[in-house]
Amino acid sequence: MSKKVVTREDLKSAAEEFKNWGKWGDDDEIGTLNYTSPEDIIKASQLVKKGKVISLALNFDNNGPQGAKSKYPSMGRINPVHTMLRTGTDAYSGVLDHRGIRASDDMVVMPLQCGTQWDGLGHIFYEDYMWNGYDCREVTSAGAQKCGIEKTKNKMVGRGVFLDLPKVKEKDALEDGYGITCKDLEEAADAHGVEVSRGDFVIVRTGQMETKLKEESWDGYPGGDAPGFSFETLEWIQDKQIAGLASDTWGCEVRPNESEEGINQPWHWITIPIMGLTMGEIFYLKELAEDCSEDNTYEFMFVAPALPITGAVGSPINPLAIK
């Protein structure tokens, strides 16, 4: 059976069906992060039983996925460029002793979405609009005047729920081009003994990143074919009222896209500007998968605040699962 092709009419219908504009007020700039309540955070803290902290981030260095070969353009992103401003060699030589202290210092130049990261609500537009109906021209060369990532700096903390799809399907990884369905998500939650609730942060493993790491090549990863969320999962996301969603792929949604020519990343068109969903990409999930399999616990306290870079439309992060 052939896959349904998402058309512009489908996008228009989805935009009307899943629109959250005005739900938290006409001046809202953080979208679904509003779903997480103070009580949710207190309950999430009570999930910590063994004091184990698991990072879900790749290291930020020149071995990252950007710039790898891909049949799709990856928007010119590069891996981080780390430069030393002062070094131990400088200290040893004494050239900076006139400062009265020996130290090192450094800097980094990087796209904010080159590694493990959040997509902010100023990242994707639906036609001429961004989240909550703001004009897309609110994002200028000076940054996002609305929905800048700094508006979220007290958020991205709550209950994390891990859905390990390859484990449930008894595979090492989902195949490139596999569209994750609502049924897949429900079956994984049932298999793991968890229920996705309002205000949760849902982390979904496809296994694609681990495949690339085993191959010791990122070719095909940035902008390439990938397993990911199908267009139909918009309904699941809206019904569950989750705060955020993340995965181990470059762009979360299935690639090749399920859309007609001229529409790139149709799921993004709806999730970010229409729903107001904060989305995480390039999450490293191998260690979390191993730990959850070992203790059969697929919920945890999740802490992953964005860097409050004023006007930014995304942010590098070091997400933590605390069990």
MILUM-831013 format. One record per residue (C-alpha): x, y, z; residue in one letter; residue number from 1. Coordinates in nm, 3 decimals, decimal comma. Layout:
NUTOR; X; Y; Z; A; NUM;
...
//
This chain:
NUTOR; 0,000; 0,000; 0,000; M; 1;
NUTOR; 0,143; 0,339; -0,098; S; 2;
NUTOR; 0,203; 0,603; 0,164; K; 3;
NUTOR; -0,027; 0,903; 0,187; K; 4;
NUTOR; 0,133; 1,210; 0,033; V; 5;
NUTOR; 0,091; 1,527; 0,238; V; 6;
NUTOR; -0,039; 1,810; 0,021; T; 7;
NUTOR; -0,078; 2,182; 0,085; R; 8;
NUTOR; -0,445; 2,120; 0,152; E; 9;
NUTOR; -0,345; 1,865; 0,417; D; 10;
NUTOR; -0,115; 2,124; 0,574; L; 11;
NUTOR; -0,395; 2,380; 0,574; K; 12;
NUTOR; -0,635; 2,135; 0,740; S; 13;
NUTOR; -0,375; 2,032; 0,999; A; 14;
NUTOR; -0,297; 2,396; 1,075; A; 15;
NUTOR; -0,661; 2,455; 1,161; E; 16;
NUTOR; -0,705; 2,131; 1,355; E; 17;
NUTOR; -0,393; 2,155; 1,570; F; 18;
NUTOR; -0,359; 2,531; 1,614; K; 19;
NUTOR; -0,277; 2,632; 1,973; N; 20;
NUTOR; -0,250; 3,005; 1,901; W; 21;
NUTOR; -0,396; 3,206; 2,188; G; 22;
NUTOR; -0,429; 2,903; 2,416; K; 23;
NUTOR; -0,194; 3,059; 2,672; W; 24;
NUTOR; -0,271; 3,418; 2,581; G; 25;
NUTOR; -0,206; 3,636; 2,280; D; 26;
NUTOR; 0,138; 3,730; 2,414; D; 27;
NUTOR; 0,265; 3,376; 2,478; D; 28;
NUTOR; 0,613; 3,290; 2,346; E; 29;
NUTOR; 0,685; 2,942; 2,490; I; 30;
NUTOR; 0,400; 2,724; 2,361; G; 31;
NUTOR; 0,363; 2,370; 2,491; T; 32;
NUTOR; 0,621; 2,426; 2,764; L; 33;
NUTOR; 0,324; 2,579; 2,946; N; 34;
NUTOR; 0,183; 2,228; 2,993; Y; 35;
NUTOR; 0,441; 2,146; 3,262; T; 36;
NUTOR; 0,316; 2,265; 3,600; S; 37;
NUTOR; 0,510; 2,319; 3,925; P; 38;
NUTOR; 0,335; 2,008; 4,058; E; 39;
NUTOR; 0,465; 1,810; 3,760; D; 40;
NUTOR; 0,821; 1,912; 3,845; I; 41;
NUTOR; 0,777; 1,809; 4,209; I; 42;
NUTOR; 0,645; 1,469; 4,098; K; 43;
NUTOR; 0,933; 1,434; 3,852; A; 44;
NUTOR; 1,184; 1,495; 4,130; S; 45;
NUTOR; 1,033; 1,202; 4,319; Q; 46;
NUTOR; 1,132; 0,969; 4,033; L; 47;
NUTOR; 1,496; 0,999; 4,136; V; 48;
NUTOR; 1,570; 0,672; 4,318; K; 49;
NUTOR; 1,936; 0,584; 4,262; K; 50;
NUTOR; 2,102; 0,919; 4,197; G; 51;
NUTOR; 2,223; 0,825; 3,850; K; 52;
NUTOR; 2,269; 1,104; 3,596; V; 53;
NUTOR; 2,278; 1,017; 3,225; I; 54;
NUTOR; 2,375; 1,276; 2,965; S; 55;
NUTOR; 2,183; 1,262; 2,638; L; 56;
NUTOR; 2,428; 1,487; 2,452; A; 57;
NUTOR; 2,697; 1,431; 2,196; L; 58;
NUTOR; 3,022; 1,609; 2,273; N; 59;
NUTOR; 3,047; 1,940; 2,089; F; 60;
NUTOR; 3,358; 1,908; 1,872; D; 61;
NUTOR; 3,476; 1,875; 1,514; N; 62;
NUTOR; 3,370; 1,509; 1,505; N; 63;
NUTOR; 3,000; 1,604; 1,497; G; 64;
NUTOR; 2,754; 1,525; 1,219; P; 65;
NUTOR; 2,757; 1,852; 1,029; Q; 66;
NUTOR; 2,920; 1,863; 0,687; G; 67;
NUTOR; 2,886; 1,491; 0,624; A; 68;
NUTOR; 2,785; 1,374; 0,277; K; 69;
NUTOR; 2,412; 1,385; 0,217; S; 70;
NUTOR; 2,182; 1,388; -0,083; K; 71;
NUTOR; 1,995; 1,674; 0,083; Y; 72;
NUTOR; 2,148; 2,013; 0,170; P; 73;
NUTOR; 2,211; 2,054; 0,542; S; 74;
NUTOR; 2,169; 2,435; 0,543; M; 75;
NUTOR; 2,540; 2,512; 0,565; G; 76;
NUTOR; 2,581; 2,417; 0,930; R; 77;
NUTOR; 2,930; 2,334; 1,051; I; 78;
NUTOR; 3,068; 2,151; 1,351; N; 79;
NUTOR; 3,196; 2,359; 1,643; P; 80;
NUTOR; 3,529; 2,537; 1,598; V; 81;
NUTOR; 3,708; 2,551; 1,933; H; 82;
NUTOR; 3,997; 2,797; 1,968; T; 83;
NUTOR; 4,229; 2,863; 2,261; M; 84;
NUTOR; 4,291; 3,225; 2,358; L; 85;
NUTOR; 4,544; 3,148; 2,633; R; 86;
NUTOR; 4,719; 2,815; 2,689; T; 87;
NUTOR; 4,936; 2,629; 2,935; G; 88;
NUTOR; 5,224; 2,680; 2,695; T; 89;
NUTOR; 5,174; 3,055; 2,728; D; 90;
NUTOR; 5,180; 3,016; 3,105; A; 91;
NUTOR; 5,491; 2,798; 3,102; Y; 92;
NUTOR; 5,680; 3,047; 2,885; S; 93;
NUTOR; 5,594; 3,331; 3,119; G; 94;
NUTOR; 5,471; 3,560; 2,839; V; 95;
NUTOR; 5,159; 3,651; 3,036; L; 96;
NUTOR; 5,318; 3,677; 3,380; D; 97;
NUTOR; 5,270; 4,053; 3,371; H; 98;
NUTOR; 4,902; 3,980; 3,439; R; 99;
NUTOR; 4,990; 3,828; 3,772; G; 100;
NUTOR; 4,807; 3,501; 3,708; I; 101;
NUTOR; 4,867; 3,196; 3,494; R; 102;
NUTOR; 4,551; 3,066; 3,326; A; 103;
NUTOR; 4,396; 2,936; 3,008; S; 104;
NUTOR; 4,096; 3,066; 2,816; D; 105;
NUTOR; 3,908; 2,969; 2,505; D; 106;
NUTOR; 3,617; 3,038; 2,270; M; 107;
NUTOR; 3,392; 2,844; 2,036; V; 108;
NUTOR; 3,225; 2,933; 1,706; V; 109;
NUTOR; 2,929; 2,715; 1,615; M; 110;
NUTOR; 2,576; 2,712; 1,474; P; 111;
NUTOR; 2,337; 2,681; 1,767; L; 112;
NUTOR; 2,174; 2,375; 1,610; Q; 113;
NUTOR; 2,484; 2,183; 1,503; C; 114;
NUTOR; 2,464; 1,914; 1,773; G; 115;
NUTOR; 2,230; 1,803; 2,050; T; 116;
NUTOR; 1,983; 2,089; 2,056; Q; 117;
NUTOR; 1,638; 2,236; 2,095; W; 118;
NUTOR; 1,451; 2,386; 1,804; D; 119;
NUTOR; 1,308; 2,713; 1,934; G; 120;
NUTOR; 0,968; 2,849; 1,839; L; 121;
NUTOR; 1,123; 3,106; 1,606; G; 122;
NUTOR; 1,289; 2,837; 1,397; H; 123;
NUTOR; 1,010; 2,731; 1,159; I; 124;
NUTOR; 0,736; 2,938; 0,997; F; 125;
NUTOR; 0,395; 2,843; 0,863; Y; 126;
NUTOR; 0,373; 3,057; 0,551; E; 127;
NUTOR; 0,426; 3,412; 0,686; D; 128;
NUTOR; 0,366; 3,332; 1,053; Y; 129;
NUTOR; 0,552; 3,190; 1,349; M; 130;
NUTOR; 0,423; 3,053; 1,679; W; 131;
NUTOR; 0,109; 3,217; 1,820; N; 132;
NUTOR; 0,044; 3,409; 1,499; G; 133;
NUTOR; 0,344; 3,640; 1,524; Y; 134;
NUTOR; 0,464; 3,777; 1,190; D; 135;
NUTOR; 0,769; 3,588; 1,062; C; 136;
NUTOR; 0,936; 3,927; 1,014; R; 137;
NUTOR; 0,972; 3,939; 1,393; E; 138;
NUTOR; 1,285; 3,729; 1,331; V; 139;
NUTOR; 1,533; 3,981; 1,198; T; 140;
NUTOR; 1,907; 3,997; 1,139; S; 141;
NUTOR; 1,927; 4,109; 1,502; A; 142;
NUTOR; 1,755; 3,790; 1,618; G; 143;
NUTOR; 1,406; 3,680; 1,717; A; 144;
NUTOR; 1,211; 3,973; 1,859; Q; 145;
NUTOR; 0,941; 3,721; 1,955; K; 146;
NUTOR; 0,987; 3,363; 2,074; C; 147;
NUTOR; 1,361; 3,393; 2,135; G; 148;
NUTOR; 1,500; 3,088; 2,312; I; 149;
NUTOR; 1,584; 3,302; 2,617; E; 150;
NUTOR; 1,211; 3,314; 2,697; K; 151;
NUTOR; 1,235; 2,944; 2,795; T; 152;
NUTOR; 1,522; 2,970; 3,043; K; 153;
NUTOR; 1,308; 2,860; 3,340; N; 154;
NUTOR; 1,163; 2,565; 3,149; K; 155;
NUTOR; 1,264; 2,224; 3,005; M; 156;
NUTOR; 1,243; 2,054; 3,345; V; 157;
NUTOR; 0,992; 1,781; 3,423; G; 158;
NUTOR; 0,910; 1,415; 3,379; R; 159;
NUTOR; 1,094; 1,242; 3,098; G; 160;
NUTOR; 0,944; 0,938; 2,927; V; 161;
NUTOR; 1,167; 0,719; 2,709; F; 162;
NUTOR; 1,019; 0,519; 2,422; L; 163;
NUTOR; 1,270; 0,272; 2,278; D; 164;
NUTOR; 1,112; 0,170; 1,948; L; 165;
NUTOR; 1,388; -0,065; 1,823; P; 166;
NUTOR; 1,379; -0,257; 2,152; K; 167;
NUTOR; 1,004; -0,305; 2,127; V; 168;
NUTOR; 1,034; -0,415; 1,764; K; 169;
NUTOR; 1,337; -0,636; 1,846; E; 170;
NUTOR; 1,565; -0,454; 1,603; K; 171;
NUTOR; 1,896; -0,272; 1,631; D; 172;
NUTOR; 1,744; 0,032; 1,461; A; 173;
NUTOR; 1,445; 0,142; 1,258; L; 174;
NUTOR; 1,500; 0,155; 0,884; E; 175;
NUTOR; 1,566; 0,484; 0,707; D; 176;
NUTOR; 1,237; 0,611; 0,569; G; 177;
NUTOR; 1,030; 0,436; 0,836; Y; 178;
NUTOR; 0,742; 0,659; 0,944; G; 179;
NUTOR; 0,669; 0,625; 1,315; I; 180;
NUTOR; 0,295; 0,595; 1,376; T; 181;
NUTOR; 0,063; 0,669; 1,668; C; 182;
NUTOR; 0,031; 0,292; 1,711; K; 183;
NUTOR; 0,409; 0,257; 1,741; D; 184;
NUTOR; 0,420; 0,516; 2,018; L; 185;
NUTOR; 0,132; 0,358; 2,209; E; 186;
NUTOR; 0,277; 0,008; 2,176; E; 187;
NUTOR; 0,614; 0,128; 2,306; A; 188;
NUTOR; 0,456; 0,300; 2,605; A; 189;
NUTOR; 0,255; -0,013; 2,686; D; 190;
NUTOR; 0,562; -0,237; 2,649; A; 191;
NUTOR; 0,761; -0,013; 2,884; H; 192;
NUTOR; 0,482; 0,015; 3,138; G; 193;
NUTOR; 0,456; 0,394; 3,118; V; 194;
NUTOR; 0,174; 0,632; 3,038; E; 195;
NUTOR; 0,252; 0,956; 2,861; V; 196;
NUTOR; 0,087; 1,243; 3,048; S; 197;
NUTOR; 0,028; 1,613; 3,009; R; 198;
NUTOR; 0,347; 1,815; 3,055; G; 199;
NUTOR; 0,586; 1,526; 2,986; D; 200;
NUTOR; 0,902; 1,538; 2,777; F; 201;
NUTOR; 0,896; 1,237; 2,545; V; 202;
NUTOR; 1,230; 1,101; 2,419; I; 203;
NUTOR; 1,207; 0,858; 2,127; V; 204;
NUTOR; 1,491; 0,633; 2,014; R; 205;
NUTOR; 1,516; 0,512; 1,654; T; 206;
NUTOR; 1,871; 0,373; 1,677; G; 207;
NUTOR; 1,989; 0,566; 1,371; Q; 208;
NUTOR; 2,258; 0,760; 1,556; M; 209;
NUTOR; 2,410; 0,442; 1,697; E; 210;
NUTOR; 2,418; 0,294; 1,348; T; 211;
NUTOR; 2,617; 0,593; 1,224; K; 212;
NUTOR; 2,853; 0,582; 1,521; L; 213;
NUTOR; 2,920; 0,211; 1,460; K; 214;
NUTOR; 2,992; 0,287; 1,095; E; 215;
NUTOR; 3,228; 0,566; 1,209; E; 216;
NUTOR; 3,070; 0,791; 0,948; S; 217;
NUTOR; 2,798; 1,055; 0,965; W; 218;
NUTOR; 2,739; 1,036; 0,590; D; 219;
NUTOR; 2,367; 1,049; 0,520; G; 220;
NUTOR; 2,278; 1,169; 0,871; Y; 221;
NUTOR; 2,249; 1,551; 0,840; P; 222;
NUTOR; 1,947; 1,604; 0,618; G; 223;
NUTOR; 1,953; 1,249; 0,483; G; 224;
NUTOR; 1,700; 0,967; 0,486; D; 225;
NUTOR; 1,594; 0,869; 0,836; A; 226;
NUTOR; 1,327; 0,698; 1,042; P; 227;
NUTOR; 1,108; 0,954; 1,210; G; 228;
NUTOR; 0,767; 1,081; 1,304; F; 229;
NUTOR; 0,499; 1,049; 1,039; S; 230;
NUTOR; 0,248; 1,325; 0,977; F; 231;
NUTOR; -0,024; 1,127; 1,155; E; 232;
NUTOR; 0,157; 1,159; 1,491; T; 233;
NUTOR; 0,042; 1,521; 1,510; L; 234;
NUTOR; -0,282; 1,386; 1,654; E; 235;
NUTOR; -0,097; 1,185; 1,922; W; 236;
NUTOR; 0,115; 1,486; 2,020; I; 237;
NUTOR; -0,189; 1,711; 2,048; Q; 238;
NUTOR; -0,395; 1,458; 2,243; D; 239;
NUTOR; -0,115; 1,385; 2,493; K; 240;
NUTOR; -0,045; 1,755; 2,556; Q; 241;
NUTOR; 0,328; 1,691; 2,594; I; 242;
NUTOR; 0,567; 1,975; 2,673; A; 243;
NUTOR; 0,848; 1,864; 2,444; G; 244;
NUTOR; 0,956; 1,586; 2,210; L; 245;
NUTOR; 1,304; 1,470; 2,112; A; 246;
NUTOR; 1,477; 1,197; 1,915; S; 247;
NUTOR; 1,819; 1,070; 1,807; D; 248;
NUTOR; 1,790; 1,177; 1,443; T; 249;
NUTOR; 1,893; 1,496; 1,267; W; 250;
NUTOR; 1,540; 1,624; 1,216; G; 251;
NUTOR; 1,292; 1,409; 1,412; C; 252;
NUTOR; 1,050; 1,354; 1,124; E; 253;
NUTOR; 1,065; 1,078; 0,866; V; 254;
NUTOR; 1,284; 1,135; 0,561; R; 255;
NUTOR; 1,224; 1,118; 0,272; P; 256;
NUTOR; 0,931; 1,335; 0,372; N; 257;
NUTOR; 0,577; 1,217; 0,309; E; 258;
NUTOR; 0,495; 1,535; 0,117; S; 259;
NUTOR; 0,439; 1,649; -0,236; E; 260;
NUTOR; 0,708; 1,838; -0,425; E; 261;
NUTOR; 0,783; 2,182; -0,285; G; 262;
NUTOR; 0,705; 2,093; 0,078; I; 263;
NUTOR; 1,004; 2,017; 0,298; N; 264;
NUTOR; 0,959; 1,890; 0,655; Q; 265;
NUTOR; 0,575; 1,913; 0,666; P; 266;
NUTOR; 0,557; 1,781; 1,024; W; 267;
NUTOR; 0,779; 2,072; 1,131; H; 268;
NUTOR; 0,539; 2,315; 0,960; W; 269;
NUTOR; 0,274; 2,215; 1,215; I; 270;
NUTOR; 0,458; 2,112; 1,532; T; 271;
NUTOR; 0,659; 2,429; 1,588; I; 272;
NUTOR; 0,466; 2,730; 1,452; P; 273;
NUTOR; 0,113; 2,590; 1,487; I; 274;
NUTOR; 0,131; 2,373; 1,801; M; 275;
NUTOR; 0,412; 2,561; 1,973; G; 276;
NUTOR; 0,605; 2,239; 2,037; L; 277;
NUTOR; 0,965; 2,258; 2,155; T; 278;
NUTOR; 1,155; 1,986; 1,971; M; 279;
NUTOR; 1,490; 1,823; 2,047; G; 280;
NUTOR; 1,717; 1,670; 1,786; E; 281;
NUTOR; 2,046; 1,479; 1,771; I; 282;
NUTOR; 1,999; 1,329; 2,120; F; 283;
NUTOR; 2,247; 1,055; 2,217; Y; 284;
NUTOR; 2,034; 0,776; 2,363; L; 285;
NUTOR; 2,252; 0,464; 2,381; K; 286;
NUTOR; 2,336; 0,487; 2,752; E; 287;
NUTOR; 1,979; 0,576; 2,847; L; 288;
NUTOR; 1,850; 0,278; 2,648; A; 289;
NUTOR; 2,090; 0,044; 2,826; E; 290;
NUTOR; 2,000; 0,176; 3,170; D; 291;
NUTOR; 1,624; 0,166; 3,109; C; 292;
NUTOR; 1,651; -0,190; 2,980; S; 293;
NUTOR; 1,853; -0,290; 3,286; E; 294;
NUTOR; 1,620; -0,150; 3,553; D; 295;
NUTOR; 1,300; -0,161; 3,344; N; 296;
NUTOR; 1,227; 0,200; 3,435; T; 297;
NUTOR; 1,137; 0,425; 3,145; Y; 298;
NUTOR; 1,054; 0,743; 3,334; E; 299;
NUTOR; 1,290; 0,985; 3,505; F; 300;
NUTOR; 1,348; 1,345; 3,597; M; 301;
NUTOR; 1,444; 1,535; 3,284; F; 302;
NUTOR; 1,652; 1,855; 3,296; V; 303;
NUTOR; 1,754; 2,028; 2,974; A; 304;
NUTOR; 1,733; 2,409; 2,986; P; 305;
NUTOR; 1,832; 2,606; 2,680; A; 306;
NUTOR; 2,116; 2,855; 2,692; L; 307;
NUTOR; 1,945; 3,195; 2,728; P; 308;
NUTOR; 2,094; 3,344; 2,414; I; 309;
NUTOR; 1,883; 3,651; 2,346; T; 310;
NUTOR; 1,698; 3,629; 2,017; G; 311;
NUTOR; 1,821; 3,280; 1,930; A; 312;
NUTOR; 1,594; 3,036; 1,745; V; 313;
NUTOR; 1,763; 2,726; 1,885; G; 314;
NUTOR; 2,010; 2,622; 2,151; S; 315;
NUTOR; 2,279; 2,361; 2,214; P; 316;
NUTOR; 2,201; 2,160; 2,526; I; 317;
NUTOR; 2,326; 1,887; 2,757; N; 318;
NUTOR; 2,000; 1,706; 2,842; P; 319;
NUTOR; 2,009; 1,501; 3,162; L; 320;
NUTOR; 1,801; 1,199; 3,258; A; 321;
NUTOR; 1,817; 1,164; 3,637; I; 322;
NUTOR; 1,708; 0,830; 3,782; K; 323;
//
